[in-house]
């Protein structure tokens, strides 16, 4: 209920009036789970932008995977993260305790959820792509039948970069790619294939300078 | 003319005439698709559909309420500025300055709604000319300073100052006077500049031989420009005296002025797009591109028309 309220009162108006998100190939977005949407990560606005692309009737299936140590750090934050954003908390330190960090993601996929994942880990330098982390490879290996759809986001790092409080309006773009066809077993090769697929989405596109 | 609204019969007729023009255009597209099915008419169809939306939304605003007209124009200004700032290079250090730049719109529209001509006319060229660099200096980033400052201020002149003139036109006539008033002036300006675009395009497509500015806009031809100039001048002579307190010789001058200034506004935005390396400034208006692509011919025409009318008639 909170999520729908947030969707209609905050996410949609924000994306429509304030940001103005232009989506290329929206038909490529998975509308049924299980599926994994991977995107580059520059801003908290990324999650809001990506969830805004899904219709409200399947919103409960859409789960952005987010670091538990940050998004569940306080009671208020945890309430907002889980109730309004519907995040799936990801424990970055599970492996140190000998636990399986992907259990939550696997369970959600088996329930037919659409996971939103940022393989860069945290928000990097705005509008610059960092190396992808390996978690996505393990997830892909354990659920090889689940499609992985890459989305390249541009501009949201300008709207609300890391460390900024006030958002500034800019038009933003989301480039949706076809499901990843090449999924090598080797983790390094997988990361490279995914990075290559992301880079291909914006091949030939010129973005204005921003630094 | 803010308080009390009556829809003037001339304005109503002008709106009806625009709808007739669109119906004719739709019929023309159907004919073209039948006679030349091998060519792709999708963009033309999208363009005309976008025109329907613009004419109907503008018509509703005109009938509804004068405030609605000002709000619509403020939104146009906002979208244009956002488009501009999204395609030009900007500096991360200037984020706060950009927010202030956006605030130029509600403040400028406040002067317009209050009919404070004195503040309206100097707000961007004097006050923001000072406030923007002052804020940038306080941010302390000197690398790329001149470029950032010049880019931002030119964008404000374009999207806030020039488009602000369209809005002020609406409140220019005294309240309570008979006649089409501000709505008439607004419609005349929009019909002449946008009609000139269409006339230029059509004449260029049919008779175009000699490129007029090949490095800036390869589609513009001398024949298109002259055709636009002739048609816009004639149309101005016909409808100018109806929609504005213009005698017909003066209306002819207005028509020529709009055709020439519209042409240069269009070319200027084209040159900016070439410089940046983009084709359209945005994707908001199907078939046309962005908001800036649609209003490019207004950037010089609106202030010129406004000051022409203000000097001679108000």
Interface residues (C-beta under 8 A of the other chain):
Chain A: X20 X22 X126 X155 X158 X161 X164 X166 X168 X169 X170 X171 X206 X208 X209 X210 X211
Chain B: X78 X79 X82 X83 X85 X86 X87 X88 X89 X90 X91 X92 X95 X96 X98 X99 X102 X276 X277 X278 X282 X283 X284
